Amino acid sequence: MPILTTHLLQDVIHIAQQAGEHLRRFYQHSVSVQIKADNTPVTEADLFASQFLTEKLTALTPHLPILSEENCNIPLAERQAWESYWLIDPLDGTQQFINRTDQFSVLISLVKNHQPVLGVIHAPILGYTYYAMKGFGAYKLQEGKPCKLAFRDIALDRPLRIAVGSAATAEKVRSILNPNFDYAFHICGSSSLKSTLVADGVCDCYIRLGRTGEWDTAAAEILLAEMGGVVFDLNYQPLTYNQRESFVNPNFLMGVTRDFRWDNIFRSDLSE
């Protein structure tokens, strides 16, 4: 396990930004698209960025294994021996990339003892980078200026602001919520960028009903943890990393604060 230092963090931020420049170049042209076995798209940009990140992180920490969304066919029997490893999504929001919405990002996380301890979310077209490290705090870097992300409480005099991926998802989420509260839905692209809406205070939470991978949530976990946020599945249990054969996350909520009765916003009959 590398020692968590600001030097290591800056190196990882730089690698994420370099990968973002490669994605930016691919973004200027049409890219070839394939459909993976799980029926999700992958482009030549995903594959190039995955190889680039793997090479750069291997050079940075030669002894650490790397688990990428595009190279994850590693059995649990082998993975469970890892104390620490890099977990990456070279292009979070591939469909957004294909649709040219600008809402995609590069994700790099360092996981130790099944918990993310360092994370970077870099959005190359939108022009900002979020990063956090255990015990260091959470930050947003925009136009070269870092801004520390502070703890935010939830204002009770307005609707609860929820990040979702689409209007259809908003209605699906609404169906499991307590109708005695007011809600305002914010639609955004990639999973990680919805978590940054929570970190920025634009939204109070991000509720995900649908498929994500461990690489989609790890950087957001440490980002929110370092500013007093919370992440749990809809049984109020923490997400897990490298502890199951499958990398598919359960449905989850990412909230801006631990100091809120999140169970109150869900319909009471869901747990019956």
Disulfide bonds with the S-S distance in Angstrom:
none
